[in-house]
Amino acid sequence: MMLTMVVDIDHLLATPIYDPLRCSIGFHPLHKLFPIIVYALVCFIPKLRFIGIGLIIHMILDSIDCQLSNGIWFT
């Protein structure tokens, strides 16, 4: 499940790479709605279940970070 943090590789495509006030949900390519739906569907594939759960947890934590830092759930 820790390997699911690799999904943050898409942060390297942004300029600047790190912006403390930017909400990653809805901004970065792997943090948009369609990939999140795919991550949820992966949870139902037995051999990939832990990867899907890890990705969903990652997105939930990112959305909580958006709420706490910017007062919004997604961009």
PDB file with one MODEL, atoms N, CA, C and O in Angstrom:
MODEL        1
ATOM      1  N   MET A   1       0.820  -1.194   0.000  1.00  0.00           N
ATOM      2  CA  MET A   1       0.000   0.000   0.000  1.00  0.00           C
ATOM      3  C   MET A   1       0.863   1.257   0.000  1.00  0.00           C
ATOM      4  O   MET A   1       0.452   2.296  -0.516  1.00  0.00           O
ATOM      5  N   MET A   2       2.040   1.162   0.570  1.00  0.00           N
ATOM      6  CA  MET A   2       2.917   2.338   0.568  1.00  0.00           C
ATOM      7  C   MET A   2       3.367   2.692  -0.847  1.00  0.00           C
ATOM      8  O   MET A   2       3.673   3.851  -1.127  1.00  0.00           O
ATOM      9  N   LEU A   3       3.409   1.708  -1.736  1.00  0.00           N
ATOM     10  CA  LEU A   3       3.805   1.980  -3.118  1.00  0.00           C
ATOM     11  C   LEU A   3       2.788   2.849  -3.852  1.00  0.00           C
ATOM     12  O   LEU A   3       3.104   3.436  -4.887  1.00  0.00           O
ATOM     13  N   THR A   4       1.576   2.934  -3.324  1.00  0.00           N
ATOM     14  CA  THR A   4       0.581   3.776  -3.991  1.00  0.00           C
ATOM     15  C   THR A   4       0.924   5.260  -3.895  1.00  0.00           C
ATOM     16  O   THR A   4       0.301   6.079  -4.570  1.00  0.00           O
ATOM     17  N   MET A   5       1.894   5.613  -3.078  1.00  0.00           N
ATOM     18  CA  MET A   5       2.334   7.007  -2.996  1.00  0.00           C
ATOM     19  C   MET A   5       3.048   7.431  -4.277  1.00  0.00           C
ATOM     20  O   MET A   5       3.287   8.619  -4.495  1.00  0.00           O
ATOM     21  N   VAL A   6       3.387   6.462  -5.121  1.00  0.00           N
ATOM     22  CA  VAL A   6       4.026   6.764  -6.411  1.00  0.00           C
ATOM     23  C   VAL A   6       3.077   7.582  -7.290  1.00  0.00           C
ATOM     24  O   VAL A   6       3.515   8.231  -8.239  1.00  0.00           O
ATOM     25  N   VAL A   7       1.786   7.552  -6.977  1.00  0.00           N
ATOM     26  CA  VAL A   7       0.818   8.328  -7.745  1.00  0.00           C
ATOM     27  C   VAL A   7       1.146   9.825  -7.687  1.00  0.00           C
ATOM     28  O   VAL A   7       0.692  10.592  -8.537  1.00  0.00           O
ATOM     29  N   ASP A   8       1.916  10.233  -6.709  1.00  0.00           N
ATOM     30  CA  ASP A   8       2.310  11.639  -6.605  1.00  0.00           C
ATOM     31  C   ASP A   8       3.383  12.032  -7.611  1.00  0.00           C
ATOM     32  O   ASP A   8       3.835  13.177  -7.604  1.00  0.00           O
ATOM     33  N   ILE A   9       3.795  11.125  -8.464  1.00  0.00           N
ATOM     34  CA  ILE A   9       4.783  11.453  -9.504  1.00  0.00           C
ATOM     35  C   ILE A   9       4.234  12.548 -10.423  1.00  0.00           C
ATOM     36  O   ILE A   9       4.997  13.294 -11.036  1.00  0.00           O
ATOM     37  N   ASP A  10       2.904  12.635 -10.512  1.00  0.00           N
ATOM     38  CA  ASP A  10       2.317  13.659 -11.376  1.00  0.00           C
ATOM     39  C   ASP A  10       2.528  15.074 -10.841  1.00  0.00           C
ATOM     40  O   ASP A  10       2.293  16.045 -11.561  1.00  0.00           O
ATOM     41  N   HIS A  11       2.959  15.202  -9.612  1.00  0.00           N
ATOM     42  CA  HIS A  11       3.282  16.521  -9.065  1.00  0.00           C
ATOM     43  C   HIS A  11       4.489  17.131  -9.782  1.00  0.00           C
ATOM     44  O   HIS A  11       4.656  18.351  -9.791  1.00  0.00           O
ATOM     45  N   LEU A  12       5.321  16.290 -10.376  1.00  0.00           N
ATOM     46  CA  LEU A  12       6.497  16.785 -11.096  1.00  0.00           C
ATOM     47  C   LEU A  12       6.118  17.526 -12.376  1.00  0.00           C
ATOM     48  O   LEU A  12       6.939  18.251 -12.938  1.00  0.00           O
ATOM     49  N   LEU A  13       4.884  17.348 -12.838  1.00  0.00           N
ATOM     50  CA  LEU A  13       4.429  18.023 -14.056  1.00  0.00           C
ATOM     51  C   LEU A  13       3.965  19.457 -13.792  1.00  0.00           C
ATOM     52  O   LEU A  13       3.784  20.235 -14.728  1.00  0.00           O
ATOM     53  N   ALA A  14       3.775  19.797 -12.543  1.00  0.00           N
ATOM     54  CA  ALA A  14       3.255  21.123 -12.189  1.00  0.00           C
ATOM     55  C   ALA A  14       4.389  22.129 -12.022  1.00  0.00           C
ATOM     56  O   ALA A  14       5.527  21.771 -11.717  1.00  0.00           O
ATOM     57  N   THR A  15       4.047  23.389 -12.230  1.00  0.00           N
ATOM     58  CA  THR A  15       4.995  24.471 -12.003  1.00  0.00           C
ATOM     59  C   THR A  15       4.350  25.463 -11.063  1.00  0.00           C
ATOM     60  O   THR A  15       3.318  26.033 -11.418  1.00  0.00           O
ATOM     61  N   PRO A  16       4.884  25.699  -9.910  1.00  0.00           N
ATOM     62  CA  PRO A  16       6.021  25.045  -9.274  1.00  0.00           C
ATOM     63  C   PRO A  16       5.638  23.628  -8.838  1.00  0.00           C
ATOM     64  O   PRO A  16       4.457  23.308  -8.696  1.00  0.00           O
ATOM     65  N   ILE A  17       6.640  22.800  -8.631  1.00  0.00           N
ATOM     66  CA  ILE A  17       6.385  21.409  -8.261  1.00  0.00           C
ATOM     67  C   ILE A  17       5.600  21.344  -6.959  1.00  0.00           C
ATOM     68  O   ILE A  17       4.671  20.545  -6.839  1.00  0.00           O
ATOM     69  N   TYR A  18       5.956  22.164  -5.994  1.00  0.00           N
ATOM     70  CA  TYR A  18       5.242  22.182  -4.713  1.00  0.00           C
ATOM     71  C   TYR A  18       4.661  23.561  -4.457  1.00  0.00           C
ATOM     72  O   TYR A  18       5.372  24.566  -4.488  1.00  0.00           O
ATOM     73  N   ASP A  19       3.396  23.597  -4.212  1.00  0.00           N
ATOM     74  CA  ASP A  19       2.720  24.835  -3.822  1.00  0.00           C
ATOM     75  C   ASP A  19       1.828  24.494  -2.632  1.00  0.00           C
ATOM     76  O   ASP A  19       0.851  23.762  -2.791  1.00  0.00           O
ATOM     77  N   PRO A  20       2.141  25.007  -1.451  1.00  0.00           N
ATOM     78  CA  PRO A  20       1.387  24.616  -0.258  1.00  0.00           C
ATOM     79  C   PRO A  20      -0.092  25.011  -0.300  1.00  0.00           C
ATOM     80  O   PRO A  20      -0.897  24.450   0.443  1.00  0.00           O
ATOM     81  N   LEU A  21      -0.456  25.955  -1.147  1.00  0.00           N
ATOM     82  CA  LEU A  21      -1.850  26.385  -1.218  1.00  0.00           C
ATOM     83  C   LEU A  21      -2.615  25.759  -2.378  1.00  0.00           C
ATOM     84  O   LEU A  21      -3.780  26.090  -2.600  1.00  0.00           O
ATOM     85  N   ARG A  22      -1.973  24.857  -3.122  1.00  0.00           N
ATOM     86  CA  ARG A  22      -2.632  24.225  -4.263  1.00  0.00           C
ATOM     87  C   ARG A  22      -3.277  22.916  -3.809  1.00  0.00           C
ATOM     88  O   ARG A  22      -2.671  22.125  -3.087  1.00  0.00           O
ATOM     89  N   CYS A  23      -4.491  22.711  -4.239  1.00  0.00           N
ATOM     90  CA  CYS A  23      -5.194  21.464  -3.956  1.00  0.00           C
ATOM     91  C   CYS A  23      -4.868  20.472  -5.074  1.00  0.00           C
ATOM     92  O   CYS A  23      -5.129  20.745  -6.245  1.00  0.00           O
ATOM     93  N   SER A  24      -4.303  19.336  -4.715  1.00  0.00           N
ATOM     94  CA  SER A  24      -3.900  18.371  -5.738  1.00  0.00           C
ATOM     95  C   SER A  24      -5.090  17.650  -6.339  1.00  0.00           C
ATOM     96  O   SER A  24      -5.020  17.215  -7.488  1.00  0.00           O
ATOM     97  N   ILE A  25      -6.191  17.507  -5.593  1.00  0.00           N
ATOM     98  CA  ILE A  25      -7.376  16.834  -6.122  1.00  0.00           C
ATOM     99  C   ILE A  25      -7.995  17.729  -7.193  1.00  0.00           C
ATOM    100  O   ILE A  25      -8.375  18.868  -6.921  1.00  0.00           O
ATOM    101  N   GLY A  26      -8.090  17.208  -8.393  1.00  0.00           N
ATOM    102  CA  GLY A  26      -8.646  17.962  -9.507  1.00  0.00           C
ATOM    103  C   GLY A  26      -7.617  18.774 -10.267  1.00  0.00           C
ATOM    104  O   GLY A  26      -7.932  19.313 -11.328  1.00  0.00           O
ATOM    105  N   PHE A  27      -6.394  18.878  -9.760  1.00  0.00           N
ATOM    106  CA  PHE A  27      -5.360  19.658 -10.446  1.00  0.00           C
ATOM    107  C   PHE A  27      -4.383  18.750 -11.180  1.00  0.00           C
ATOM    108  O   PHE A  27      -4.142  18.935 -12.373  1.00  0.00           O
ATOM    109  N   HIS A  28      -3.825  17.783 -10.489  1.00  0.00           N
ATOM    110  CA  HIS A  28      -2.846  16.886 -11.097  1.00  0.00           C
ATOM    111  C   HIS A  28      -3.558  15.780 -11.871  1.00  0.00           C
ATOM    112  O   HIS A  28      -4.643  15.354 -11.476  1.00  0.00           O
ATOM    113  N   PRO A  29      -2.956  15.304 -12.981  1.00  0.00           N
ATOM    114  CA  PRO A  29      -3.624  14.320 -13.846  1.00  0.00           C
ATOM    115  C   PRO A  29      -4.078  13.049 -13.132  1.00  0.00           C
ATOM    116  O   PRO A  29      -5.164  12.550 -13.426  1.00  0.00           O
ATOM    117  N   LEU A  30      -3.301  12.519 -12.224  1.00  0.00           N
ATOM    118  CA  LEU A  30      -3.669  11.274 -11.537  1.00  0.00           C
ATOM    119  C   LEU A  30      -4.532  11.533 -10.304  1.00  0.00           C
ATOM    120  O   LEU A  30      -4.847  10.606  -9.559  1.00  0.00           O
ATOM    121  N   HIS A  31      -4.910  12.783 -10.092  1.00  0.00           N
ATOM    122  CA  HIS A  31      -5.752  13.150  -8.956  1.00  0.00           C
ATOM    123  C   HIS A  31      -7.090  13.725  -9.421  1.00  0.00           C
ATOM    124  O   HIS A  31      -7.770  14.410  -8.657  1.00  0.00           O
ATOM    125  N   LYS A  32      -7.467  13.449 -10.669  1.00  0.00           N
ATOM    126  CA  LYS A  32      -8.733  13.943 -11.215  1.00  0.00           C
ATOM    127  C   LYS A  32      -9.832  12.912 -11.009  1.00  0.00           C
ATOM    128  O   LYS A  32      -9.571  11.803 -10.543  1.00  0.00           O
ATOM    129  N   LEU A  33     -11.058  13.277 -11.354  1.00  0.00           N
ATOM    130  CA  LEU A  33     -12.223  12.441 -11.074  1.00  0.00           C
ATOM    131  C   LEU A  33     -12.163  11.081 -11.776  1.00  0.00           C
ATOM    132  O   LEU A  33     -12.415  10.057 -11.142  1.00  0.00           O
ATOM    133  N   PHE A  34     -11.834  11.051 -13.073  1.00  0.00           N
ATOM    134  CA  PHE A  34     -11.824   9.777 -13.797  1.00  0.00           C
ATOM    135  C   PHE A  34     -10.834   8.776 -13.204  1.00  0.00           C
ATOM    136  O   PHE A  34     -11.218   7.631 -12.967  1.00  0.00           O
ATOM    137  N   PRO A  35      -9.564   9.155 -12.950  1.00  0.00           N
ATOM    138  CA  PRO A  35      -8.667   8.189 -12.311  1.00  0.00           C
ATOM    139  C   PRO A  35      -9.149   7.749 -10.928  1.00  0.00           C
ATOM    140  O   PRO A  35      -8.943   6.596 -10.550  1.00  0.00           O
ATOM    141  N   ILE A  36      -9.783   8.634 -10.170  1.00  0.00           N
ATOM    142  CA  ILE A  36     -10.279   8.260  -8.850  1.00  0.00           C
ATOM    143  C   ILE A  36     -11.380   7.204  -8.981  1.00  0.00           C
ATOM    144  O   ILE A  36     -11.462   6.285  -8.166  1.00  0.00           O
ATOM    145  N   ILE A  37     -12.214   7.337  -9.995  1.00  0.00           N
ATOM    146  CA  ILE A  37     -13.239   6.316 -10.247  1.00  0.00           C
ATOM    147  C   ILE A  37     -12.579   4.989 -10.588  1.00  0.00           C
ATOM    148  O   ILE A  37     -13.016   3.937 -10.120  1.00  0.00           O
ATOM    149  N   VAL A  38     -11.533   5.032 -11.399  1.00  0.00           N
ATOM    150  CA  VAL A  38     -10.798   3.805 -11.741  1.00  0.00           C
ATOM    151  C   VAL A  38     -10.193   3.188 -10.481  1.00  0.00           C
ATOM    152  O   VAL A  38     -10.244   1.970 -10.310  1.00  0.00           O
ATOM    153  N   TYR A  39      -9.624   4.004  -9.602  1.00  0.00           N
ATOM    154  CA  TYR A  39      -9.053   3.496  -8.350  1.00  0.00           C
ATOM    155  C   TYR A  39     -10.128   2.794  -7.521  1.00  0.00           C
ATOM    156  O   TYR A  39      -9.872   1.753  -6.914  1.00  0.00           O
ATOM    157  N   ALA A  40     -11.331   3.369  -7.499  1.00  0.00           N
ATOM    158  CA  ALA A  40     -12.427   2.752  -6.744  1.00  0.00           C
ATOM    159  C   ALA A  40     -12.820   1.408  -7.359  1.00  0.00           C
ATOM    160  O   ALA A  40     -13.117   0.456  -6.638  1.00  0.00           O
ATOM    161  N   LEU A  41     -12.822   1.333  -8.679  1.00  0.00           N
ATOM    162  CA  LEU A  41     -13.165   0.073  -9.348  1.00  0.00           C
ATOM    163  C   LEU A  41     -12.102  -0.994  -9.125  1.00  0.00           C
ATOM    164  O   LEU A  41     -12.420  -2.180  -9.045  1.00  0.00           O
ATOM    165  N   VAL A  42     -10.845  -0.581  -9.024  1.00  0.00           N
ATOM    166  CA  VAL A  42      -9.751  -1.521  -8.781  1.00  0.00           C
ATOM    167  C   VAL A  42      -9.925  -2.209  -7.425  1.00  0.00           C
ATOM    168  O   VAL A  42      -9.434  -3.320  -7.223  1.00  0.00           O
ATOM    169  N   CYS A  43     -10.611  -1.561  -6.514  1.00  0.00           N
ATOM    170  CA  CYS A  43     -10.859  -2.157  -5.189  1.00  0.00           C
ATOM    171  C   CYS A  43     -11.664  -3.452  -5.289  1.00  0.00           C
ATOM    172  O   CYS A  43     -11.617  -4.274  -4.374  1.00  0.00           O
ATOM    173  N   PHE A  44     -12.394  -3.646  -6.374  1.00  0.00           N
ATOM    174  CA  PHE A  44     -13.228  -4.828  -6.536  1.00  0.00           C
ATOM    175  C   PHE A  44     -12.530  -5.977  -7.265  1.00  0.00           C
ATOM    176  O   PHE A  44     -13.117  -7.043  -7.449  1.00  0.00           O
ATOM    177  N   ILE A  45     -11.282  -5.762  -7.680  1.00  0.00           N
ATOM    178  CA  ILE A  45     -10.496  -6.823  -8.311  1.00  0.00           C
ATOM    179  C   ILE A  45      -9.650  -7.457  -7.211  1.00  0.00           C
ATOM    180  O   ILE A  45      -8.766  -6.801  -6.660  1.00  0.00           O
ATOM    181  N   PRO A  46      -9.909  -8.729  -6.882  1.00  0.00           N
ATOM    182  CA  PRO A  46      -9.250  -9.336  -5.715  1.00  0.00           C
ATOM    183  C   PRO A  46      -7.729  -9.209  -5.683  1.00  0.00           C
ATOM    184  O   PRO A  46      -7.170  -8.919  -4.625  1.00  0.00           O
ATOM    185  N   LYS A  47      -7.051  -9.412  -6.791  1.00  0.00           N
ATOM    186  CA  LYS A  47      -5.584  -9.367  -6.785  1.00  0.00           C
ATOM    187  C   LYS A  47      -5.045  -7.946  -6.686  1.00  0.00           C
ATOM    188  O   LYS A  47      -3.880  -7.757  -6.333  1.00  0.00           O
ATOM    189  N   LEU A  48      -5.857  -6.954  -6.985  1.00  0.00           N
ATOM    190  CA  LEU A  48      -5.420  -5.561  -6.965  1.00  0.00           C
ATOM    191  C   LEU A  48      -6.087  -4.756  -5.851  1.00  0.00           C
ATOM    192  O   LEU A  48      -5.916  -3.540  -5.770  1.00  0.00           O
ATOM    193  N   ARG A  49      -6.839  -5.431  -5.005  1.00  0.00           N
ATOM    194  CA  ARG A  49      -7.642  -4.753  -3.981  1.00  0.00           C
ATOM    195  C   ARG A  49      -6.820  -3.819  -3.095  1.00  0.00           C
ATOM    196  O   ARG A  49      -7.239  -2.691  -2.835  1.00  0.00           O
ATOM    197  N   PHE A  50      -5.653  -4.275  -2.628  1.00  0.00           N
ATOM    198  CA  PHE A  50      -4.856  -3.439  -1.725  1.00  0.00           C
ATOM    199  C   PHE A  50      -4.314  -2.204  -2.437  1.00  0.00           C
ATOM    200  O   PHE A  50      -4.183  -1.147  -1.820  1.00  0.00           O
ATOM    201  N   ILE A  51      -4.002  -2.318  -3.704  1.00  0.00           N
ATOM    202  CA  ILE A  51      -3.553  -1.153  -4.468  1.00  0.00           C
ATOM    203  C   ILE A  51      -4.692  -0.147  -4.588  1.00  0.00           C
ATOM    204  O   ILE A  51      -4.496   1.050  -4.379  1.00  0.00           O
ATOM    205  N   GLY A  52      -5.886  -0.637  -4.926  1.00  0.00           N
ATOM    206  CA  GLY A  52      -7.043   0.246  -5.033  1.00  0.00           C
ATOM    207  C   GLY A  52      -7.369   0.928  -3.717  1.00  0.00           C
ATOM    208  O   GLY A  52      -7.651   2.126  -3.689  1.00  0.00           O
ATOM    209  N   ILE A  53      -7.333   0.173  -2.628  1.00  0.00           N
ATOM    210  CA  ILE A  53      -7.609   0.751  -1.318  1.00  0.00           C
ATOM    211  C   ILE A  53      -6.557   1.798  -0.961  1.00  0.00           C
ATOM    212  O   ILE A  53      -6.885   2.860  -0.433  1.00  0.00           O
ATOM    213  N   GLY A  54      -5.300   1.495  -1.251  1.00  0.00           N
ATOM    214  CA  GLY A  54      -4.230   2.455  -0.981  1.00  0.00           C
ATOM    215  C   GLY A  54      -4.399   3.742  -1.765  1.00  0.00           C
ATOM    216  O   GLY A  54      -4.172   4.830  -1.236  1.00  0.00           O
ATOM    217  N   LEU A  55      -4.798   3.623  -3.027  1.00  0.00           N
ATOM    218  CA  LEU A  55      -5.010   4.816  -3.856  1.00  0.00           C
ATOM    219  C   LEU A  55      -6.207   5.635  -3.367  1.00  0.00           C
ATOM    220  O   LEU A  55      -6.158   6.865  -3.358  1.00  0.00           O
ATOM    221  N   ILE A  56      -7.261   4.964  -2.968  1.00  0.00           N
ATOM    222  CA  ILE A  56      -8.427   5.676  -2.449  1.00  0.00           C
ATOM    223  C   ILE A  56      -8.081   6.379  -1.135  1.00  0.00           C
ATOM    224  O   ILE A  56      -8.479   7.524  -0.922  1.00  0.00           O
ATOM    225  N   ILE A  57      -7.346   5.704  -0.261  1.00  0.00           N
ATOM    226  CA  ILE A  57      -6.911   6.343   0.986  1.00  0.00           C
ATOM    227  C   ILE A  57      -6.053   7.564   0.681  1.00  0.00           C
ATOM    228  O   ILE A  57      -6.186   8.599   1.334  1.00  0.00           O
ATOM    229  N   HIS A  58      -5.180   7.445  -0.302  1.00  0.00           N
ATOM    230  CA  HIS A  58      -4.320   8.562  -0.708  1.00  0.00           C
ATOM    231  C   HIS A  58      -5.174   9.757  -1.154  1.00  0.00           C
ATOM    232  O   HIS A  58      -4.910  10.894  -0.763  1.00  0.00           O
ATOM    233  N   MET A  59      -6.202   9.490  -1.978  1.00  0.00           N
ATOM    234  CA  MET A  59      -7.059  10.571  -2.465  1.00  0.00           C
ATOM    235  C   MET A  59      -7.874  11.186  -1.322  1.00  0.00           C
ATOM    236  O   MET A  59      -8.091  12.398  -1.295  1.00  0.00           O
ATOM    237  N   ILE A  60      -8.319  10.359  -0.390  1.00  0.00           N
ATOM    238  CA  ILE A  60      -9.060  10.880   0.767  1.00  0.00           C
ATOM    239  C   ILE A  60      -8.164  11.794   1.597  1.00  0.00           C
ATOM    240  O   ILE A  60      -8.585  12.875   2.010  1.00  0.00           O
ATOM    241  N   LEU A  61      -6.938  11.362   1.839  1.00  0.00           N
ATOM    242  CA  LEU A  61      -6.009  12.184   2.615  1.00  0.00           C
ATOM    243  C   LEU A  61      -5.676  13.487   1.890  1.00  0.00           C
ATOM    244  O   LEU A  61      -5.571  14.541   2.518  1.00  0.00           O
ATOM    245  N   ASP A  62      -5.509  13.412   0.555  1.00  0.00           N
ATOM    246  CA  ASP A  62      -5.254  14.637  -0.206  1.00  0.00           C
ATOM    247  C   ASP A  62      -6.453  15.591  -0.134  1.00  0.00           C
ATOM    248  O   ASP A  62      -6.276  16.805  -0.030  1.00  0.00           O
ATOM    249  N   SER A  63      -7.667  15.045  -0.188  1.00  0.00           N
ATOM    250  CA  SER A  63      -8.840  15.919  -0.126  1.00  0.00           C
ATOM    251  C   SER A  63      -8.995  16.527   1.273  1.00  0.00           C
ATOM    252  O   SER A  63      -9.442  17.666   1.408  1.00  0.00           O
ATOM    253  N   ILE A  64      -8.629  15.775   2.308  1.00  0.00           N
ATOM    254  CA  ILE A  64      -8.649  16.339   3.663  1.00  0.00           C
ATOM    255  C   ILE A  64      -7.623  17.460   3.771  1.00  0.00           C
ATOM    256  O   ILE A  64      -7.882  18.485   4.403  1.00  0.00           O
ATOM    257  N   ASP A  65      -6.448  17.266   3.148  1.00  0.00           N
ATOM    258  CA  ASP A  65      -5.429  18.315   3.144  1.00  0.00           C
ATOM    259  C   ASP A  65      -5.947  19.567   2.438  1.00  0.00           C
ATOM    260  O   ASP A  65      -5.698  20.684   2.890  1.00  0.00           O
ATOM    261  N   CYS A  66      -6.667  19.381   1.331  1.00  0.00           N
ATOM    262  CA  CYS A  66      -7.255  20.529   0.625  1.00  0.00           C
ATOM    263  C   CYS A  66      -8.238  21.261   1.535  1.00  0.00           C
ATOM    264  O   CYS A  66      -8.253  22.491   1.584  1.00  0.00           O
ATOM    265  N   GLN A  67      -9.049  20.505   2.247  1.00  0.00           N
ATOM    266  CA  GLN A  67     -10.035  21.114   3.132  1.00  0.00           C
ATOM    267  C   GLN A  67      -9.365  21.885   4.264  1.00  0.00           C
ATOM    268  O   GLN A  67      -9.778  22.996   4.598  1.00  0.00           O
ATOM    269  N   LEU A  68      -8.339  21.296   4.846  1.00  0.00           N
ATOM    270  CA  LEU A  68      -7.680  21.943   5.978  1.00  0.00           C
ATOM    271  C   LEU A  68      -6.846  23.151   5.562  1.00  0.00           C
ATOM    272  O   LEU A  68      -6.789  24.141   6.292  1.00  0.00           O
ATOM    273  N   SER A  69      -6.193  23.083   4.391  1.00  0.00           N
ATOM    274  CA  SER A  69      -5.318  24.179   3.990  1.00  0.00           C
ATOM    275  C   SER A  69      -6.036  25.270   3.202  1.00  0.00           C
ATOM    276  O   SER A  69      -5.654  26.438   3.282  1.00  0.00           O
ATOM    277  N   ASN A  70      -7.069  24.910   2.442  1.00  0.00           N
ATOM    278  CA  ASN A  70      -7.722  25.897   1.568  1.00  0.00           C
ATOM    279  C   ASN A  70      -9.207  26.057   1.841  1.00  0.00           C
ATOM    280  O   ASN A  70      -9.823  27.004   1.351  1.00  0.00           O
ATOM    281  N   GLY A  71      -9.790  25.161   2.606  1.00  0.00           N
ATOM    282  CA  GLY A  71     -11.219  25.244   2.862  1.00  0.00           C
ATOM    283  C   GLY A  71     -12.071  24.713   1.736  1.00  0.00           C
ATOM    284  O   GLY A  71     -13.275  24.967   1.698  1.00  0.00           O
ATOM    285  N   ILE A  72     -11.458  23.966   0.800  1.00  0.00           N
ATOM    286  CA  ILE A  72     -12.197  23.356  -0.306  1.00  0.00           C
ATOM    287  C   ILE A  72     -11.862  21.864  -0.360  1.00  0.00           C
ATOM    288  O   ILE A  72     -10.824  21.443   0.151  1.00  0.00           O
ATOM    289  N   TRP A  73     -12.742  21.061  -0.981  1.00  0.00           N
ATOM    290  CA  TRP A  73     -12.504  19.617  -1.067  1.00  0.00           C
ATOM    291  C   TRP A  73     -11.759  19.246  -2.340  1.00  0.00           C
ATOM    292  O   TRP A  73     -11.029  18.255  -2.349  1.00  0.00           O
ATOM    293  N   PHE A  74     -11.919  20.008  -3.412  1.00  0.00           N
ATOM    294  CA  PHE A  74     -11.203  19.755  -4.659  1.00  0.00           C
ATOM    295  C   PHE A  74     -11.191  21.022  -5.492  1.00  0.00           C
ATOM    296  O   PHE A  74     -11.945  21.960  -5.234  1.00  0.00           O
ATOM    297  N   THR A  75     -10.311  21.038  -6.509  1.00  0.00           N
ATOM    298  CA  THR A  75     -10.186  22.209  -7.360  1.00  0.00           C
ATOM    299  C   THR A  75     -11.147  22.127  -8.512  1.00  0.00           C
ATOM    300  O   THR A  75     -11.190  23.032  -9.346  1.00  0.00           O
TER     301      THR A  75
ENDMDL
END
